[in-house]
Amino acid sequence: MAAITVLLLLAVAVVVYFKCRLNMKLWHKNSYGDYELSDGKLCDVYISYVNNDHDRKFVNFILKPHLESKNAYKVHLNDNDILPGSGKPYQQYYR
């Protein structure tokens, strides 16, 4: 009876983990910091936006600071050098 109980608890734990693993990772990151300090990427987020005053203000003063300070993401903003055939492929940013 004890073995069945242990197996049942283990099965429930596995199901809960697979259903909630993203929430667990985000909770761990918020509680204890980033466990993946060197992941080989130059940035975590690439933001491309229309270059007008409204979008520029939103991205530079609201979105980017929020992502960098609260979530500790490395943000790369829209760059005119990143064009097809320009020699800067997206793979250097996302691996």
N, C-alpha and C positions, 0 to 999 in steps of 0.2 A: 504494500500500500504506500509506503514511504517513497519507493522508487517511482511509482506512477505519479505521485504528487510532485516530486522533483522534476521529472520529465515534462509534466504539464506546465510547471512554473517556467522552465527553460524555454518551452515552446512559446509561451505568452511573451516572455522577454524578447525573444527573437522577432516575433511579429511586431511588437511595440517599437523595437529598434528600427526595423525596416520602414515602418510607417512614419516615424518621427525623427529619422537621422539628421535631416537638414535642420530641424528645430534644435536638436541636441548640439549640433556643430555650432550654430549661431549662439546658443546659450553659453557654450564653453568659451567661444571667442569673446563674448561680452563679459563673462565672469573672470576669465583667466588670461585674456590676451590671445594674440594670434599664435597658434601652435605651428604654423607653417611660415616661418620667417623668410626662408629663401626658397621660393617655388619656381625660380627660373624665368618668370615673366617680368617684362619691363613695366607693365601696368595691368590693373585688374578691370578697368572700365574705360571704354573708348566712347566719347560723346561727340556726335556730329550734329550740328545745328545750323539753321539758317542764320547768316551773319547780319542780323538787324539789331537795333537797340534793345527791343523787348527780350528777344531770345538771349542775347549776349549778357544782359543784366541778370536774367534768371539763372543761366548756367554758371556765370562767374561768381555771383553773390549769394545764391541759394543752393543750387544743386551740388556744385563742386565742393564748397566748404562742408556741406552736410555729409557727403560721401567720404571725404578725407578725414574729417574730425570724428564723427560719430561711428562710422563703420571701418575706418582705417584702410580704405581702398586707395590704391594708386591710380589716379585719374589722368587720362590723356585726352586733351581736348582736340577739336577739329583742327587739323593742320593742313595747310594748302600743299605741303610737300608730299603728302601721302595721296598719290594719284596712280592709276594703273600705269605701269611701266616707268615709274619715277625712280625705281631702285630702292624704295623703302616698302617692302612687302608687309602685309599684315602679320605674317608669321613671326616676325621679330617681336611683335607685341603680344601675340597670343600663341602659346605653345601647348 
